[in-house]
């Protein structure tokens, strides 16, 4: 069974009835209910299509945060073979929210960065809900420098509410670590590609998403601040998060129209959590095409392409 969001209630009711009829049919308590099941399933599918055809920015935020949505490790396991994670920033400690290492993507060597939220209570606590500390970003810099030295492209999976704002993280230089990671992305002489697969929150996302090609899943969000925090600042009322989400232009569609991102990856009807394998395969196709785009460029051309791309944002509209 799927975990339903509040606005999916009409779909949940219909799919619940379908399950009831299937259970009755399996137990032998109902006779010839196949037609009824088919009709109800068709209604449920149509209701799901109708709901997802007109999602508001706030509803997209809820979909982006869905607990069953595929996370960085799902993409890494589905797309990267021979993945070897590397631990530690060589300065302080290991950060479990940031995955970093090397592997092969469809026969090509790649460096991989990913923010992992976890998929149950224990793993979420271990991963700090995908919110990296300074050592996570310093680990990312270490992997990017290695990738640059050996001319290996970098692939990033972005999914974080933001960098961890705790006292310890700030004492160890959170802002400086994010800045250095962003600079490392910009200065790479190899192609880098990032996918915003859930939440792209603030500097925590930018630190590994300042790339030659930025793609977003259809129902992902990418913003300078969370809608709740934005509402607290703008209106001193976090309950106005829906208003903030609408006004902040955080959806893939808004950002693509403004030239902030380069591509939208379509999701199956009902969101990525309903068909994880399909979404992961589409993400793989996007990465493959993006990397191929830069295969004929030298280091200087790749770096210039990236810097020019970000300098254009806000100066030119598509």
Secondary structure, DSSP 4 states (H G I P E B T S, - for coil): -PPPPGGGHHHHHHHHHHHHHHHHHHHT-SSS-HHHHHHHHHHHHHHHHHHHHT--HHHHHHHHT-TTS--HHHHHHHHEEEEEE----SSS---TTEEEEEEEETTEEEEEEEE---SSHHHHHHTGGG---HHHHHHHHHHHHHHHHTT-EEEEEEEES-S---HHHHHTTHHHHHHHHHHHHHH-SS-EEEEEEEEEEHHHHHHHH-SSEEEEETT-EEESS-HHHHHHHHHS-GGGHHHHHHHTT-BHHHHHHTTSSSEEE---TT-GGG-HHHHHHHHHHHHHHHHHHTTT--HHHHHHHHHHHHHHBTTB--
